[in-house]
Amino acid sequence: MKINIAIVGLGFGAEFIPIYQRHPHTNMYAICQRNTEKLNEIGDAFGIEKRYSDFDELLKDPDIDAVHINSPIHNHAEQSLKALRAGKHVACTVPMATTVEECMEIVKACKESGKKYMMMETVVYSREFLFVKELYEKGELGKIQFLKASHQQDMDGWPGYWPGLPPMHYATHCVGPVAGLLKLEAEYVSCFGSGTIREELIPHYNSPFAIESAHIKFKDSDLSAYVYRSLFDTARQYRESFEVYGSQKSFEWPLIEGEDPVIHTAKKPEHEIPERVKVPDYAHYLPAEIQQFTTQGVYDLDENTHLSFVQGSGHGGSHPHMVHEFVSAIVDDRDPFPNAVQSANWTSVGILAHDSAMDGGKLKNLPDFGSL
């Protein structure tokens, strides 16, 4: 079975072209970009004939089975809804949407259309997450007691809609792993804002906070999680961390990029409890044709090694894993992970966390997306 894929948005989106070109179940069928010069440059470099500069025109193409959306955040919900209603499967980069109402609408559209929706959350397919998941499934962590994650980044100088963005409006990279490991559903959230960003940044979103930190309570579980985010005016090397505390072993992310993470093992002599570990790669989970993309740059490895396509293997080697999950869900006619309901839950945690911070930390309940 070959699925015709269209990629929408060719900045970050171009990274996925060669993966779809090599996946045994996909045909890298079409690309879409408003800037026709960029569209043609990438189409020529990767040998893709079908090109669209208009998303609505792309959706009229009956040969397209699925769209992978990599457009700016404010376009995600509108484009996902249009694609689902046009009878296309949808993979969309994070976050799912910018409001809880949009998240609800996508869940409903997914159900009504019978099509697959997957939010392409990189962290739950990173080698670190897959490593912790393997430890958990082998029983090595024991009973999970607490989960914690952070995403700190300096976004000064970023273009467009980024300046002044409320930290929790882009929270899925830290919400995804704490909810995703045990497939938990966030029930309610409380969040505090801390510090103040520069005056000129605040009016963009009426959001003053330098850091937002949230506690998440999970439904039908004794677990809660802690996540924190910063985007402006906070000194910190880039860090997307994920930590898990178990009764037998705990996993802690390194403080500095390039260091190895730490496993703590209970009941050892105190000085022997922590141990630095090497996280293995999980390319063996993938079809042979795309295994190389967990560690190598994502570009056309044969002819087109133009510098504009030599991208790092960032995001913990997750890109080919996400593609394989999305494609496999279509081929096997099952829900991808995360599906529309899970994606809505994770995205809404961040949206409601910011609401909570603006409301002095008040508890905010999440909708029951599964009952829509």
C-alpha positions in Angstrom: 0.0 0.0 0.0 1.4 3.4 -1.0 0.0 6.6 0.6 0.3 9.9 -1.3 1.7 12.5 1.1 1.5 16.3 0.7 3.8 18.4 2.9 2.5 21.9 3.7 5.1 24.5 4.8 8.7 23.9 3.6 10.9 25.5 6.3 11.0 22.9 9.0 8.8 20.8 6.7 11.5 20.2 4.1 13.3 18.0 6.7 10.6 15.3 6.2 10.7 15.1 2.4 13.5 12.5 2.1 12.0 10.4 4.9 8.6 10.1 3.0 10.5 9.6 -0.2 12.2 6.5 1.3 9.4 5.1 3.5 8.2 1.8 2.0 4.5 2.8 2.3 4.6 6.4 1.0 4.8 8.4 -2.1 6.1 11.9 -1.6 3.5 13.3 -3.9 3.1 17.0 -3.4 4.5 20.1 -1.7 2.8 23.4 -0.7 4.3 26.7 0.0 3.0 30.3 -0.5 6.4 31.5 -1.7 6.7 30.1 -5.2 10.4 30.7 -5.5 11.0 28.6 -2.4 8.4 26.1 -3.6 10.2 25.6 -6.9 13.7 25.6 -5.3 12.7 22.7 -3.0 10.6 20.9 -5.7 13.6 20.9 -8.1 16.1 19.9 -5.4 14.0 16.9 -4.4 12.4 16.0 -7.7 8.8 16.6 -6.7 6.5 17.5 -9.6 3.2 18.3 -7.9 3.5 21.8 -6.4 0.9 24.1 -4.8 1.1 27.7 -3.6 -2.5 27.6 -2.4 -3.6 25.2 0.4 -7.2 25.1 -0.7 -6.2 24.1 -4.2 -4.1 21.3 -2.8 -7.1 19.9 -0.9 -9.0 19.6 -4.1 -6.5 17.1 -5.5 -8.2 13.7 -5.2 -4.9 11.8 -5.3 -3.7 13.2 -2.0 -4.3 10.8 0.9 -2.7 12.7 3.7 -1.2 16.1 4.5 1.6 16.9 6.9 1.2 20.5 8.1 4.3 22.5 9.1 2.8 26.0 8.8 3.0 28.8 11.5 1.1 28.1 14.7 -1.9 30.3 14.0 -2.6 28.3 10.8 -2.6 24.8 12.4 -6.2 24.5 13.5 -7.8 26.1 10.3 -5.7 24.0 8.0 -6.2 20.7 10.0 -9.9 21.3 10.0 -10.0 22.0 6.3 -7.9 18.9 5.5 -10.0 16.6 7.7 -13.2 17.9 6.1 -11.7 17.4 2.7 -11.2 13.7 3.5 -7.4 13.8 4.1 -5.5 12.2 7.0 -3.6 14.9 9.0 -0.2 15.1 10.7 0.4 18.5 12.2 3.4 20.0 13.9 2.8 21.3 17.5 0.7 22.7 18.9 -2.6 21.4 17.7 -4.3 24.8 18.0 -4.3 28.1 19.9 -7.6 27.7 21.7 -9.4 24.9 23.6 -12.4 25.4 21.3 -10.3 24.8 18.2 -9.0 21.6 19.9 -12.6 20.4 20.4 -13.5 21.2 16.8 -10.5 19.1 15.5 -11.5 16.2 17.7 -15.1 16.3 16.4 -13.9 16.7 12.7 -11.6 13.7 13.1 -14.5 11.6 14.4 -16.9 12.8 11.7 -14.5 12.3 8.9 -13.2 8.9 10.1 -9.7 10.2 9.2 -6.5 9.9 11.3 -5.1 13.0 13.1 -1.6 13.0 14.7 0.1 15.9 16.4 3.8 15.5 15.5 5.2 15.8 19.1 8.9 15.2 18.7 9.7 14.5 22.4 7.6 11.3 22.7 9.7 9.9 19.8 13.1 11.1 20.9 15.7 8.5 21.8 15.6 9.7 25.5 11.9 9.2 25.8 12.1 5.8 24.0 14.9 4.8 26.5 12.8 5.7 29.6 9.7 4.0 28.1 11.8 0.8 27.6 13.0 1.0 31.2 9.4 1.4 32.4 8.0 -1.4 30.3 10.8 -3.7 31.6 9.7 -2.9 35.1 13.1 -1.4 36.0 11.7 1.9 37.2 9.3 0.3 39.6 6.2 2.3 40.5 6.2 5.7 38.8 5.9 8.4 41.5 6.3 11.7 39.8 7.1 13.2 36.4 8.7 16.5 35.5 9.7 18.4 32.3 11.0 21.7 31.2 11.4 23.6 27.9 13.6 26.7 28.2 14.6 28.7 25.2 15.8 32.2 24.3 13.6 33.4 21.5 14.9 36.9 21.2 15.1 37.9 17.6 12.6 35.3 16.3 10.3 36.6 13.7 6.5 37.0 13.3 4.3 35.9 16.1 7.0 34.7 18.6 7.9 37.9 20.4 6.0 38.0 23.8 4.4 34.6 23.3 3.0 33.3 26.6 5.5 30.5 27.6 2.7 27.9 28.1 1.1 28.5 24.7 4.0 26.4 23.3 4.1 23.7 26.1 3.6 20.4 24.3 7.3 19.5 24.3 7.1 19.3 28.1 3.5 18.2 28.5 3.8 15.5 25.9 6.4 13.3 27.7 4.9 13.6 31.2 1.4 12.6 29.9 2.7 10.3 27.2 4.8 7.9 29.2 1.9 6.2 31.0 -0.7 7.5 28.5 -2.3 9.7 31.2 -5.0 12.2 30.6 -4.6 15.6 32.3 -7.7 16.4 34.3 -6.9 19.9 35.7 -4.0 22.3 35.9 -2.7 25.1 38.1 0.0 27.5 36.9 2.0 30.5 38.3 3.7 33.2 36.4 7.0 34.5 37.6 9.1 37.5 36.7 8.4 40.1 34.0 9.5 40.3 30.4 10.5 43.6 28.7 7.8 46.3 28.4 7.8 46.2 24.6 7.2 42.5 24.5 4.2 42.4 26.8 1.5 44.1 24.6 1.7 41.4 21.8 -0.3 38.9 24.0 -0.9 40.9 27.2 1.3 38.3 28.9 3.9 39.7 31.3 5.6 36.5 32.7 9.2 35.5 32.1 8.5 31.9 33.4 5.4 29.9 33.8 5.4 26.8 35.9 2.4 24.4 36.1 1.3 21.4 38.1 -0.8 18.9 36.2 -3.2 16.4 37.9 -3.9 13.3 35.9 -7.3 11.7 35.7 -7.9 8.3 37.4 -4.3 8.3 38.6 -2.4 9.1 41.8 0.2 11.0 39.7 0.8 14.6 39.1 3.5 16.3 37.0 5.4 19.6 37.1 6.3 21.5 33.9 8.0 24.9 33.4 8.7 27.1 30.4 10.6 30.2 29.6 11.1 32.1 26.3 12.4 35.6 27.0 14.6 37.5 29.4 15.7 34.3 31.3 19.4 33.2 31.1 19.4 29.5 30.2 21.0 27.3 27.6 18.3 25.6 25.4 16.9 22.7 27.3 14.0 20.3 26.6 14.2 18.1 29.7 12.1 15.1 30.8 12.5 13.4 34.2 10.8 10.4 35.8 11.0 9.4 39.4 10.2 5.7 40.2 10.3 3.6 43.3 13.3 1.6 42.0 15.0 3.8 39.5 14.7 7.5 38.4 15.9 9.2 35.2 17.2 12.7 35.2 18.0 14.9 32.2 21.6 16.4 32.1 21.8 20.1 33.1 24.1 20.9 30.2 23.8 20.0 26.6 26.2 17.2 25.6 26.4 15.6 29.1 24.9 12.2 29.7 21.7 11.7 31.7 21.7 10.2 35.2 20.0 7.0 36.5 19.5 6.9 40.3 19.0 3.4 41.7 17.4 2.9 45.1 18.9 1.1 48.1 22.5 1.4 47.0 25.2 3.0 49.1 24.6 6.8 48.9 27.6 7.6 46.6 26.7 4.7 44.2 23.0 5.8 43.7 23.7 8.1 40.7 25.2 6.7 37.5 25.6 8.5 34.1 24.2 6.5 31.2 24.5 6.5 27.5 21.1 6.7 25.7 21.1 4.2 22.8 19.5 5.0 19.4 16.3 3.3 18.4 16.7 3.1 14.7 16.0 -0.6 14.9 12.3 0.2 15.5 12.1 1.5 11.9 12.0 0.1 8.4 15.6 -0.2 7.1 14.9 2.4 4.4 14.6 5.2 6.9 16.8 4.1 9.8 19.6 6.5 8.7 17.5 9.5 9.6 17.7 9.0 13.3 21.4 10.0 13.4 22.2 11.6 10.0 21.3 15.0 8.6 17.9 15.0 6.9 18.5 15.7 3.3 18.6 14.0 -0.1 21.7 11.9 0.5 22.3 11.0 -3.1 22.6 14.1 -5.3 21.2 17.1 -3.4 23.7 17.8 -0.7 23.1 21.6 -1.1 23.8 23.3 2.2 20.2 24.5 2.6 19.2 20.9 3.0 21.9 19.8 5.4 20.0 19.8 8.6 21.1 18.4 12.0 19.5 15.3 13.4 17.9 17.4 16.1 14.8 16.6 18.1 16.4 13.4 19.5 16.2 11.5 16.2 12.4 11.6 16.4 11.5 12.6 12.8 11.6 9.2 11.1 9.8 7.6 14.1 7.0 10.2 13.9 6.6 9.6 10.1 6.6 5.8 10.6 3.9 6.1 13.3 1.6 8.3 11.2 2.0 6.1 8.1 1.6 2.9 10.1 -1.6 4.2 11.7 -3.1 4.8 8.2 -1.9 1.4 6.8 -3.1 -0.5 9.9 -6.3 1.5 10.3 -5.6 2.3 13.9 -5.2 5.5 16.0 -1.8 7.1 15.9 0.0 8.2 19.1 -0.8 10.9 20.0 -4.3 10.8 18.4 -6.7 13.7 18.2 -8.0 13.3 21.8 -4.5 13.0 23.3 -3.2 15.9 21.2 -6.1 18.1 22.3 -5.5 17.2 26.0 -1.8 18.0 25.8 -2.3 21.3 23.9 -5.1 22.4 26.2 -2.9 21.9 29.3 -0.7 24.7 28.0 -3.5 27.0 27.0 -5.3 26.6 30.3 -2.1 26.8 32.3 -1.5 30.3 30.9 -5.1 31.2 31.8 -4.5 29.9 35.3 -1.3 32.0 35.6 -3.2 35.1 34.5 -5.8 34.2 37.1 -3.4 33.9 40.0 -2.9 30.1 39.9 -6.6 29.1 39.9 -7.3 25.4 39.0 -8.5 25.0 35.4 -10.4 21.9 34.4 -9.8 20.3 31.0 -12.7 19.3 28.8 -13.3 15.5 28.4 -12.3 15.4 24.7 -13.0 11.7 24.5 -16.7 12.2 25.1 -17.1 14.7 22.2 
